[in-house]
Amino acid sequence: MPRFAVFLAFGCLSALTMPARAQQVASGHRDILLQATRSWNGKAYDHYPATAPELTMIRLTIPAHTALPWHTHPVPNAGYVLEGQLTIHDQASGRTETFHQGEAFAESVNAIHRGETGDTPTVVLLTYAGTPGTPTSVPDKGEKPEY
């Protein structure tokens, strides 16, 4: 019986010291939310900097019934509406497009534009593909910063 107790104790100790493992190995499911070579207003992305990249992701909360200041983005970026809706206005063409909760959009680059919310606050996740030292948003002349 003592021999059995030694094996039992060894087995319990081994089980306690073994690393935890995943229950199964499987691939995840992906949904491509956006893949674009041009922005929402149809303007093509023409080049990408040759320097080291810097990714920036921000969560932007905009109150209801608010228009952001006119601004530009010097680098490609994409948005995803987490809550509410966002209507983007292109200053030069007058074109507008509204994006609702759960929709992604390719932002304008080097085109003056602004976002406007509706009856509820809007929360947007924005991801910028820039370079170190390059701003993500540049206010138009005489405008306040976007954020």
N, C-alpha and C positions, 0 to 999 in steps of 0.2 A: 503494500500500500504506500509506503514512503516514496517508492520509485514513481508511482502514478502522480503523487502530489508534486514532485519535482517537475515532471513533464507538464502538468496542468499550470503550475506557476510560470514556467518558461513560456508556455503558449500565451498566457494572459499578458505577460510582460512584452512579448514580441508584438502583440496586437496593439498595445498602447504606444509603442515607439515607432510603428510604421507610419510613414507619411500618408495623409489623406489623398485620395485620388478622385477624379471626376467620375461620375456615374457612367457617362458614355462620351464618346467622341463623335461629334457631328459637325457639319458645316452650318453656318448661320444663314439666314434668309436675308437678302438685301433687296431693297426697293430703291431704285435710282430716283431721287427726288428732282434732280436737275442735272443736265449735261448740255452745255451750250457753248457755241463759238461766237455768239452775238448776244447783246443785252436785250432786255424786254422791248426796247424801242426800235430794234432792228439793226442797230449799229454794230458792225463786226469788231471783235477784239483783234487788233492788228499786229501786236507783238507782245513779247513778254521780256522783262528785264533779264540780262545775262549775269547779274550778281546773285549773291546768296539770297534765297527766299526767306520771308518772314510771314508766317500765318498769324492773323489776328482774328479772334472771334469775340463778338460782343452781343450782349442781350440788351436791346434798346426798347425801353418802355415809353410810349407816347400817350399823353392824355387824350380823352375823347374830344372831338371837334377841334383838333389842332392841326395846323399846317406847319411843317418844319421850314426853316429858312432855305432859300435857294442855295445849292452847293454842287460840287463835282466830286468825283472819286478819281484819283490818278492811277488806281490799280484795279484789276478785275476783282469782283466780289459777288457773292450770292446771298440771298436772303430767304428766310423761311418764316412764315407767319405762325407764331405759336398761339396767339389769341387775337381776336378782333379782325380788322381788315385794314389794308393800306392801299390808298390810291396814289399812284406815282404820276406826276405831271412832268412832261418834257417841255422846257421853256421855249426852245427854238421852234419846234413843230406844233406845239399845243396838244400833242397826243397824250392821252391818259390811259392807264390800265389799272384795274383794281384786283388785288390779290387777297384772298380770304384765308381764314384759319386752315392750316394743313397744306397750303400751297407754297411752292418755292418759286423764286424768280432770279434771273440774271440781271444784276444791277448795271446801270449806265457807267461808262468810263469816259472821262473828259467831256461830258455833256451836262449842262446845267439843268438840274431837276430838283424836285422836292416831293416828299411824301405827305399825305394828308389822311387823318383818321376819320372814322364815322361816329356813330352814336355811342360806341364803347371804347375804352382804352385799348390800345394795340401793343402787343409785345412781339418783337421781331428778333430772330437770331440772325446775325450778319457775320459772314466769314470773308475776310479780305486776304488775297494772295499778293502781298507786297514785298518790300525789301526793307531792311533796317534803316530807320531814319525817314522813311517816306510816310507822310500822313495818310490816314485812311479816308478822311473827308476834308475838303477845302471849301470854306464859305465863299459864295460869290461876293463881288465887291459891294461893300456897304451892308452885308448880311451878318447876322450872328452865326456862331458855330452850330452845326447840326446837333452836336452833343458835346 
